[in-house]
Amino acid sequence: MLLGLLNSNGYVNSSTRDDDLALRLYQSMKHQRYLIVIDDLWSMNAWDAINRCFPDDKHGSRVLLTTLLEKAAYYVSSNIDSIHQMHFLDQSESWDLFCQKAGTSRRANFETIARPIVDKCKGLPFQRGPK
């Protein structure tokens, strides 16, 4: 991930040490205004490992992240008002979202196959298996 962020900033060297990459990323972002989006944070340890890479120079930079772990959201946030908690979808909302994303070309047995899939999601718009 660090190398990906560095590459998006024009960095081409491929140092393999995480400490070197973290320092290089910090230096490249220092005095810059940035927006970093982190999708699907799974642990506070992961946040602790990358948080030090993002300088806070009071230039209006932001880190936006998503997580299924409420505890992680509160751990990361410096302002409780900045947390937006999503709700689980009810059966109707789940079905509507699935149909919207599935597209318009549907075969006769679409609902027979799709309904159990939607039911397995249990109100989550997206559910991933174990990592």
C-alpha positions as CSV (number, residue, x, y, z in Angstrom):
1,M,0.0,0.0,0.0
2,L,2.8,2.4,0.9
3,L,4.5,1.8,-2.5
4,G,1.2,2.4,-4.3
5,L,0.8,5.7,-2.5
6,L,4.4,6.7,-3.3
7,N,4.0,5.7,-7.0
8,S,0.9,7.9,-7.2
9,N,3.2,10.7,-6.0
10,G,5.7,10.0,-8.8
11,Y,8.1,7.8,-6.7
12,V,9.8,5.2,-8.9
13,N,12.4,3.5,-6.6
14,S,11.2,0.1,-5.3
15,S,12.8,0.0,-1.8
16,T,11.4,-3.0,0.0
17,R,11.8,-1.9,3.6
18,D,8.5,-0.6,5.1
19,D,10.3,1.9,7.3
20,D,12.0,3.4,4.3
21,L,8.7,3.6,2.4
22,A,6.9,5.1,5.4
23,L,9.5,7.8,5.8
24,R,9.6,8.6,2.1
25,L,5.8,8.8,1.9
26,Y,5.8,11.1,4.9
27,Q,8.4,13.4,3.4
28,S,6.6,13.5,0.0
29,M,3.4,14.5,1.6
30,K,4.9,17.0,4.1
31,H,3.6,20.6,3.3
32,Q,1.1,19.1,0.8
33,R,-2.6,19.0,0.9
34,Y,-3.9,15.5,0.4
35,L,-7.0,13.2,0.6
36,I,-6.3,9.6,1.4
37,V,-9.1,7.0,1.1
38,I,-8.7,3.8,3.0
39,D,-11.4,1.2,2.3
40,D,-12.1,-1.6,4.7
41,L,-9.9,-1.0,7.7
42,W,-9.9,-4.3,9.7
43,S,-7.8,-3.5,12.8
44,M,-6.5,-0.7,15.0
45,N,-3.0,-2.1,14.6
46,A,-3.2,-1.5,10.8
47,W,-4.2,2.1,11.4
48,D,-1.3,2.6,13.9
49,A,1.1,1.2,11.3
50,I,0.0,3.7,8.5
51,N,-1.1,6.7,10.5
52,R,2.4,8.0,11.1
53,C,2.9,8.3,7.3
54,F,0.4,11.2,7.0
55,P,1.7,14.5,8.2
56,D,-0.7,16.9,9.8
57,D,0.5,20.4,8.7
58,K,-2.9,22.0,9.1
59,H,-3.3,22.4,5.3
60,G,-6.8,20.9,5.3
61,S,-5.7,17.3,4.5
62,R,-8.0,14.5,5.3
63,V,-8.0,10.7,5.6
64,L,-11.4,9.1,4.8
65,L,-11.8,5.4,5.8
66,T,-14.4,2.8,5.9
67,T,-14.6,-0.1,8.4
68,L,-17.1,-2.6,9.6
69,L,-15.6,-2.3,13.1
70,E,-17.4,0.4,15.1
71,K,-14.5,0.3,17.7
72,A,-12.0,1.0,14.9
73,A,-14.0,4.0,13.7
74,Y,-14.0,5.6,17.2
75,Y,-10.3,4.7,17.7
76,V,-9.3,6.5,14.5
77,S,-11.6,9.5,14.7
78,S,-10.4,12.7,16.4
79,N,-14.0,14.0,16.2
80,I,-17.0,11.9,17.1
81,D,-19.2,14.0,14.8
82,S,-17.1,12.9,11.8
83,I,-18.3,9.3,12.1
84,H,-21.1,8.3,9.8
85,Q,-22.7,5.0,10.7
86,M,-24.5,3.1,8.0
87,H,-27.5,1.1,8.7
88,F,-28.2,-2.5,7.6
89,L,-30.6,-2.7,4.7
90,D,-34.0,-4.3,5.2
91,Q,-35.0,-7.2,2.8
92,S,-36.7,-4.8,0.3
93,E,-33.7,-2.4,0.2
94,S,-31.3,-5.3,-0.2
95,W,-33.3,-6.7,-3.1
96,D,-33.6,-3.3,-4.8
97,L,-29.9,-2.7,-4.5
98,F,-29.1,-6.1,-5.8
99,C,-31.4,-5.7,-8.8
100,Q,-30.0,-2.3,-9.5
101,K,-26.4,-3.6,-9.6
102,A,-27.3,-6.8,-11.5
103,G,-28.3,-4.8,-14.5
104,T,-31.4,-5.1,-16.7
105,S,-30.8,-8.4,-18.7
106,R,-32.4,-11.1,-16.5
107,R,-33.3,-14.6,-17.3
108,A,-36.5,-16.3,-16.2
109,N,-34.9,-17.9,-13.2
110,F,-33.1,-14.7,-12.0
111,E,-35.2,-14.4,-8.8
112,T,-34.9,-18.1,-7.9
113,I,-31.1,-17.8,-8.0
114,A,-30.7,-14.2,-6.7
115,R,-33.0,-14.2,-3.7
116,P,-30.9,-16.7,-1.6
117,I,-27.8,-14.6,-2.4
118,V,-29.5,-11.4,-1.1
119,D,-30.7,-13.3,2.0
120,K,-27.2,-14.5,2.8
121,C,-26.0,-10.8,2.9
122,K,-28.2,-10.3,6.0
123,G,-28.7,-6.6,5.3
124,L,-25.1,-5.7,4.3
125,P,-24.9,-4.2,0.9
126,F,-21.6,-6.1,0.4
127,Q,-20.4,-9.1,2.4
128,R,-16.9,-10.6,1.9
129,G,-15.8,-14.0,3.0
130,P,-13.1,-14.6,5.6
131,K,-9.6,-13.3,4.7
